Amino acid sequence: MNRPVGTSIHVAIACGGTGGHLFPGLAVGRELATRGAQVTLLVSPKEVDQEALPGIGLATATLPAVGLQGGNVGSFLAGFVRAWRCAHRLFTGRGLGPRPPEAVLGMGGFTAAPPMLAGRRLGAAIFLHESNTVPGRANRLMARWVREAFCGFEETASRWGAARTTCTGTPVRGEIARLRHGRDAGAARIALGLDPSRPVLLVTGGSQGARGLNRAVCAALPGLAAAEPDLQFIHLAGVPDLTEVQAAHRPLGARSFVRPFLREMHRALEAADAAVSRAGASSLAELAAAGLPAVLVPLPTAQDDHQRHNASALAGVGAATLLGQAGLSPDRLMDAVLPLVRDDAKRLAMRRALAGLDRPDAAAAIAEGILHHLRQPFTQAVRRGPRGSGLPVGGRWMPFKEAA
């Protein structure tokens, strides 16, 4: 490991909006902090962000949430401007300290774009990370201006206009990363109130839940419980579907652990023998780190169908089973799940394939990539100079003007 660069270097990480953005950003932030950098996480007001923040040990700031959905172009643009102004105020010493950050890392989504643009205007080096195989619209827009783009899949590099792309994998939170070194499924089951000696199926739709997935599993639940009388369930349903999912599991009594969201996600992954999951890239990275075989049911309405592409990358090397949500009957779901629960050899083969996809050094690679750039003599000269003087882009000087 290189020597710490000193606390004078300040990196802001825009990672709010979903767990898929927040937790990888938090992992990178902690890596940067261990190397001596000052780190500020820029998050959204959403519940998933605010619930995860207590006790993380890093400075945080909340920016207005920005999302482009359906026909809300007017409100989206207004929110985008508010978020940019808020980030600019923070970066100019009215919230984050006496000077703007030297670097801004965006973890994806339009919530990351305003602080990246605000940082760029003030002369910061900007970076981004794309966890999906297909880059999102915000990252495709920002890629042309970044110093370096990091990605989770090799396939991503050919799908955007970044001048320099490094495939690092997608970072996972520290508690899940530790599962690479061994799992104690029995202890994890006890912690969740389950029988330590009986197998467990984890059902998760990600940090925001998944209605289609929840209903498909609930429809198959009686058949799964009858076919495997010892099988226990951890079902993370999200808030909107919690009552419906709880009702479906009620006949199983102590065999089921149902919650809207589990902050100790590492316990669920450690306790489980197999999973049924959406195919968000961060969730897939966590499955790979935990070595947990899964049936993947991609969100059919995901932007650019990116979840199906993510799931295909795993299914193509035998690391997961891919099912489409359309026409997903209870029998079809059972036919995919039961072999994972019953067949030790099949699970072992999937675990080996997952190990081949896992990137234990993802957070460290991103942190070191950012700091390597900031250590360069030219970059240090720019940092010592007056803010607003600009940075060279594509061989030209691009001026930045301080806002009034």
KADAJO-V850508 format. One record per helix or strand. SS is the DSSP state (h for helix, s for strand). FROM is the first residue (numbers start at 1). TO is the last residue. Records with the same first field share a line. If there is no record, write none. Layout:
SS: FROM-TO  FROM-TO
This chain:
s: 10-14  38-43  59-62  103-106  125-130  148-151  165-167  200-204  232-236  256-259  274-277  294-297  321-323  391-393  396-398
h: 19-34  47-53  73-91  110-121  137-145  154-159  174-181  185-191  211-227  242-255  265-271  281-290  303-315  330-342  344-357  362-375  377-384
